[in-house]
């Protein structure tokens, strides 16, 4: 959680409390303990990993965005930037010598 911003932490805490789960964070050894009903703790754990995965993807996209900015030219001569996530996918494909990008 040390890479999460305050908004993300608040969202996770709100979710936890709605599930009747109390999250305890030990910042010394970076451990998260979830206290509550077993089934709700499992759901909260899954939500934690889902949010962690989203933040990791955001960080990956941001790192590629610092490498290069891909743009396209409109018919009237205006240059537009690709969205950040698409830009990251293009840069990743380019770095691996892949000719196309698949958007999911």
C-alpha contacts under 8 A as a table, 3 or more apart, distances in Angstrom:
res1	aa1	res2	aa2	distance
1	X	4	X	5.24
1	X	9	X	7.65
1	X	30	X	7.95
1	X	52	X	7.76
4	X	8	X	5.95
4	X	9	X	6.39
4	X	55	X	7.34
5	X	8	X	5.47
5	X	9	X	6.41
6	X	9	X	5.06
6	X	10	X	6.08
7	X	10	X	5.08
7	X	11	X	6.22
8	X	11	X	5.08
8	X	12	X	6.25
9	X	12	X	5.14
9	X	13	X	6.12
10	X	13	X	5.08
10	X	14	X	6.01
11	X	14	X	5.14
11	X	15	X	6.16
12	X	15	X	5.08
12	X	16	X	6.09
12	X	47	X	7.97
12	X	48	X	7.14
13	X	16	X	4.95
13	X	17	X	6.15
13	X	23	X	7.18
14	X	17	X	5.26
14	X	18	X	6.18
15	X	18	X	5.14
15	X	19	X	6.37
15	X	44	X	7.56
16	X	19	X	5.12
16	X	20	X	6.33
16	X	21	X	5.00
16	X	22	X	6.37
16	X	23	X	6.93
16	X	44	X	6.10
17	X	20	X	4.77
17	X	21	X	5.33
17	X	22	X	6.33
18	X	21	X	7.44
19	X	40	X	5.81
19	X	41	X	7.90
19	X	44	X	7.27
20	X	36	X	6.26
20	X	37	X	7.52
20	X	40	X	7.22
21	X	34	X	6.33
21	X	35	X	5.45
21	X	36	X	4.59
21	X	37	X	7.17
21	X	40	X	6.77
21	X	41	X	6.28
21	X	44	X	7.50
22	X	34	X	5.70
22	X	35	X	5.05
22	X	36	X	6.44
23	X	32	X	6.77
23	X	33	X	5.76
23	X	34	X	4.61
23	X	35	X	6.38
24	X	32	X	5.75
24	X	33	X	5.02
24	X	34	X	6.29
24	X	35	X	7.81
25	X	30	X	7.02
25	X	31	X	5.91
25	X	32	X	4.66
25	X	33	X	6.37
26	X	29	X	6.04
26	X	30	X	5.45
26	X	31	X	5.19
26	X	32	X	6.39
27	X	30	X	4.67
27	X	31	X	6.86
28	X	31	X	7.95
34	X	41	X	6.14
34	X	44	X	7.97
34	X	45	X	7.80
35	X	41	X	6.78
36	X	40	X	6.77
36	X	41	X	5.93
37	X	40	X	5.32
37	X	41	X	6.00
38	X	41	X	5.09
38	X	42	X	6.31
39	X	42	X	5.16
39	X	43	X	6.39
40	X	43	X	5.02
40	X	44	X	6.07
41	X	44	X	5.03
41	X	45	X	6.00
42	X	45	X	5.01
42	X	46	X	6.24
43	X	46	X	5.14
43	X	47	X	6.25
44	X	47	X	4.95
44	X	48	X	6.08
45	X	48	X	4.98
45	X	49	X	6.36
46	X	49	X	5.23
46	X	50	X	6.14
47	X	50	X	4.92
47	X	51	X	6.10
48	X	51	X	5.21
48	X	52	X	6.03
49	X	52	X	4.85
49	X	53	X	5.99
50	X	53	X	5.14
50	X	54	X	6.34
51	X	54	X	5.06
51	X	55	X	6.25
52	X	55	X	5.18
52	X	56	X	6.18
53	X	56	X	5.06
53	X	57	X	6.18
54	X	57	X	5.10
54	X	58	X	6.15
55	X	58	X	4.96
55	X	59	X	6.17
56	X	59	X	5.05
56	X	60	X	6.18
57	X	60	X	4.99
57	X	61	X	6.12
58	X	61	X	5.11
58	X	62	X	6.09
59	X	62	X	5.02
59	X	63	X	6.14
60	X	63	X	5.14
60	X	64	X	6.43
60	X	88	X	7.95
61	X	64	X	5.27
61	X	65	X	6.13
61	X	84	X	6.95
61	X	85	X	5.83
61	X	88	X	5.18
61	X	89	X	7.89
62	X	65	X	4.91
62	X	66	X	6.49
62	X	84	X	7.58
62	X	88	X	7.57
63	X	66	X	5.39
63	X	67	X	6.98
64	X	67	X	5.22
64	X	68	X	6.97
64	X	87	X	7.64
64	X	88	X	5.00
64	X	91	X	6.51
64	X	92	X	7.29
65	X	68	X	5.82
65	X	69	X	6.25
65	X	84	X	6.54
65	X	87	X	6.57
65	X	88	X	5.78
66	X	69	X	7.59
67	X	91	X	7.86
68	X	91	X	7.05
69	X	81	X	7.08
69	X	82	X	7.75
69	X	87	X	6.45
70	X	81	X	6.17
70	X	82	X	6.09
70	X	87	X	5.79
70	X	90	X	7.59
70	X	91	X	7.85
71	X	79	X	6.51
71	X	80	X	5.48
71	X	81	X	4.30
71	X	82	X	5.59
72	X	79	X	5.68
72	X	80	X	5.46
72	X	81	X	6.47
72	X	82	X	7.25
73	X	77	X	6.03
73	X	78	X	5.71
73	X	79	X	4.42
73	X	80	X	6.24
74	X	77	X	5.51
74	X	78	X	5.24
74	X	79	X	6.11
74	X	80	X	7.22
75	X	78	X	7.28
82	X	86	X	6.19
82	X	87	X	5.61
83	X	86	X	5.36
83	X	87	X	5.97
84	X	87	X	4.98
84	X	88	X	6.27
85	X	88	X	5.13
85	X	89	X	6.36
86	X	89	X	5.01
86	X	90	X	6.16
86	X	103	X	7.74
87	X	90	X	5.18
87	X	91	X	6.17
88	X	91	X	5.09
88	X	92	X	6.03
89	X	92	X	5.10
89	X	93	X	6.12
89	X	101	X	6.57
90	X	93	X	5.13
90	X	94	X	6.02
90	X	100	X	7.90
90	X	101	X	6.24
91	X	94	X	4.98
91	X	95	X	6.10
92	X	95	X	5.20
92	X	96	X	6.41
93	X	96	X	5.16
93	X	97	X	6.12
93	X	98	X	4.89
93	X	99	X	7.07
93	X	100	X	6.98
93	X	101	X	6.51
94	X	97	X	4.99
94	X	98	X	5.85
94	X	99	X	7.33
95	X	98	X	7.70
98	X	101	X	7.71
